[in-house]
């Protein structure tokens, strides 16, 4: 079930085990959007609104730039797979719950693909992970990932005075830099 009319069918795209997948475009230009099922979605473009994922979909980031006053992408529930295509950038300017990519406790996010991701956390927040609350699990299988924490935040992991689930890196090129006082 989708919670917004700004998520529209895009057409056939990536394959999975030889099966053509129907992809749905997510448009963040009119406000924050929530994906709440297990379909296949793609996001492309520059935005200032948040994407919330509440399920286990495949979400393709294709040349995305999201700069948000909260987490650019927040994983509320499930185990989504984020596929990187092209050059992608996520940034949070928040001072509390503003990791650029924030999996909540009890969730798992998997990053893979041939593209890149630059993630910049807000004050006291990780680039990928949590802020002031415990974050979920993070799996990196491929891609070129650069994550930088805000002041007192890890590059990948947790923010100030919090913890993170399991972090697994099985491939790709990963650079994680903590913010000052981290």
Secondary structure, DSSP 8 states (H G I E B T S, - for coil): --S-TTEEEEEEEEEETTEEEEEEEE--TTS-EEE-SSSEEEEEEEESS-EEEES--EEEEEEEEEEESS-SEEEEES--EEEEESEEEEEE--SSS--SEEEBTT-EEEEEESSEEEEE--TT--SEE-SSS-B-EEEE-SSEEEEE--TT--SEE--TT--B--EEE-SSEEEEE--TT-
